[in-house]
Amino acid sequence: MGGESTTRTAPRSSGGTGRGPVGSRTGQRLSGLAVALGLVLFLGGFAWAALVYRPYTVPTSSMSPTIGIGDRVLAQRVDGGDVRRGDVVVFTDKSWVTNAPVVKRVVAVGGDTVSCCTAGKLTVNGKQIDESYLKGGEVEDKTIPTVKVPAGRLFLLGDERRGSLDSSAHLTDAASGTVARSAVTARVDAVAWPMKGMLERPTGFEQLGALSQTGPLRVILLLIVAGAVLVLGGGAYGPVAKVLGGRSRARTEPASAH
């Protein structure tokens, strides 16, 4: 009788906490915590992105090859006073015969002297700028006489210098084609679709001063990915525990019958 009692109770020695470590209550709690934390990170990342970034579709090829026609970009909401040389910005200027947002690159700021193109190079304050982001674009097709940028204004060019309607096309305006800093609403950080990723840093402008700091897009993406991994991992715990628990019982039950 004593021996029979021992063999009947042995399979339930876990005391109701589960069928082995894989199905323990601790494991279930940890999986629930992982799912909860994952949801916080995942949804928090999207909420942060919605507060900081705005999506735009670029309707022309004027920023090619950096941004192609029809590309969907993510632009960080910024104050025009934070814009620096080399930034790709979104702005609205009625004097450019459009009320729609325009995307161009800032090549000079208030107080700068800009011209193009000596030896195929953009020149700002007497320094030739290495525009690596053009990737072979024909800079020499754009002829810009020397322009002194007024305080509080920006001189902007498209990366596709051959046909872009940018500051160089408005040189006869009262402001010599420049745009007020206050007209800027956002700074482009990345091309979201097609997935070209973050824009190249305009390092050629570093000789004139510090560049803008990269926005929080990489951190936001990391939060979203980490959250998704935690949710999927925590959600998979139950099915995995059942499978492993079933295999464990299949190995132990025949042995306890003897």
N, C-alpha and C positions, 0 to 999 in steps of 0.2 A: 504493500500500500504506500509506504514512504517513498519508494522509488518511483511509483506512478505519479505521485503528487509533484515530485521534482521535475519530471519530464513534461508535465502539463503546463507548469508555470514558467519554465525557462524562456520560451519565446516572448513572454510579456515582461521581461525583466527591466524594460525601459521605463516602467512606472507611469505610462500614459503620456510621456513627453514626446512621443513620435516613434518611428520605426528606425532607430539608428540616428547618427549625427546628421545625415542628409535631410531628414524630415523633422528635426527637433524644433521646439518652439523658439529657441534662440535664432535658428536659421530663418524661421518665418518672420520673426520680428525684424531681423536685419534686412531681409528682402523687402519688407514693407517700408522700412526706413529708406532704403535705396530708391524705391519707387517715388516716395514722397519728396526726397531731396532732388531726385532727377526731374520731377515735374516743376519744382521751384526754379531750378537752373534753366530748364528748357523754356518755360513760359516767361521767366524773368529776362532771359536773353532776348526773346522776341519783343517784350515790352520795352526794354532798353533801346533796342534797334528802332522801334517805332517812334520813340521820343527823340532820338539823336539823328536819325537818317531819314532821307526822303528819296524815293525812286524817281528817276527821270528816264524818258526815252529820247535819245538823240536822233532827230529826224534827218540830219544831213551828214555828209562825209567830211565836213570841215575840220574835224579833229582826228581824221585818219593819219597815221595808222594806230594811234593810241586808242581811239574810240571810233568804231565803224558806224555806218549808217544803220539806224534801227537798234543799236545796242542799248541795253538797259543798264543804267549806272546807279550806284548808291552814293548820295552826296550828304555829307555831314552838315547840319545846320550850323552856320557860323555867323559871327558879326563881321561886317566888311572891314572893320578896323583890325581884325586878326589875319587878314589875307597878306601873303608874302609872295615874293617873286617865285615863279615856277608853279604856283598852284593852278589847278584846273578848277574854275569856278562856274557857278550858275548865277546869272544875273538877269535883270529886266531893265531895258532902257528904251523908252519910247522914241528917242531920237534916232534909233536904229530901225525905225519903221516896223516895229513888231512889239506886241504886248506879251508875246510868249517868252518863256525862259530861254536864255541863250547860254551855251556852254563854250567857253574859250579858256586859253591859258594866259595867266598874268605874266608878262615879261618885264614890266617896269612899273614902279610905284611913284608916288608924288616926290618930286625933287630929282628923279632920274632923267638922264638924257639917253634916248634910244634911237638907233638907226639900223638899217639893214640894206644891203648885205655885203659887207667887206669880205672878200675872199670866201663868199658863201656863208658867212657867219653873222649871226645877230650880235650887235654891239650895244652894250649898256654901260654907261659911264666910262667909255673908252676901253672897256674890256670885252674881248670876244667870248661869247658864251658857247660852251660845248653842249649842244642840244641832242644828247644821245637818244632821247625818246622819239626823235624824228625817224630814226632807223632808215636812213638813206633818202629821206624826203628832200625835194629840190628847193632848198632855202633860197637859192639865188634867183628864183622866179619872183620873189617878193622884193620890191624896191621901196624903201621907206626913207624919206629925207629925215634929217635930224629933228627930233621932237623933244622938247622939254616938258615933262609931265607935270601938270599943276599939282599943288598940294591937295591931298584928299582924293586924288583920282588915280586911275589905273590904266595902263596901256595893255591891250590884250590882242593876242594873235591866235589863229587856228593852227593846229599842227600840220594840216594840209595847206601849205603856203601858196599853192598855185591858184586855188579858187575860193579860199575862205573869205567870207564877208566879215572882216574883223575891223580893228581900229585903223588898219592901213587903208580901208575903203571909205573911211569917214574923216580923212585928214583935213578936209575943207570945212568941217564943222567948227563951230566957235570954240569947242574944247579940244580941237585937233585929234578927234577920234577917241579921246579918253572917256572912261566911264567912272562915275562917282563910286567910291567905296560903299556908300549906303545902298547902292543898287544890287550889291551882292547878297544873296540869301543862303548859299551853300557852297561847300568845297567837295569836289568829287574825290572819293577814296578808292573806288573799285568799279570794275565792269562786272555786273552780276550775271548778265546773259548777253551773248554766250559767256561762259565762265572763264574770263581772261584773268580774273583775280585783281589784286591790288595794283594801282598805277605805279609805274617806275618813279623812284625818287629823282627829282630834277637837280642832281648834284652839280650841274654846271653853274648854277646860280649861287653856290656856297661862297664863292670868292667875293660876292657882294653883300653877304650877310647870312644870318641863320635862316634855315628853311622852316616851314611849318611842321609842327609835331604831327606824327601819324595819329589818326583818329582811333577810337576804341573798337573798330570793326573786328580785328583779330581776336580780341578778348571776348567779344560778344559771340563770335562763331565758336570759340572754344567752350563757352558756357552752354551753348545750344547742343553741341556735339556731346559734351560730357553728360548733360542731362538726358539726352536720348540713350546713351550707353547705359546709364544707371536705370532708367525706366525699363529698357529691354532686358537688362541683366536681372533686375529684381523680379520682373514679370515672368521670366523664364524659370525662376527658382522652383515654383510649384510643380510644373510638368517634369523637370529634371529630377526633383526629389522623388516623385512617384516612380519614375523609371528605375532609378538607382535603388529605391526601397524595395521594389518588386524583385529585382535581381538579387538583393541581399537576402530576402525571405526565401527565394527559390534555392539558395545555397544552404541556408541554415535549417530549414524545416525537415528535410530528409535526415539530417544528422541527429536532430533532437528526438526523432521517433524511435531510436534504438534504446 
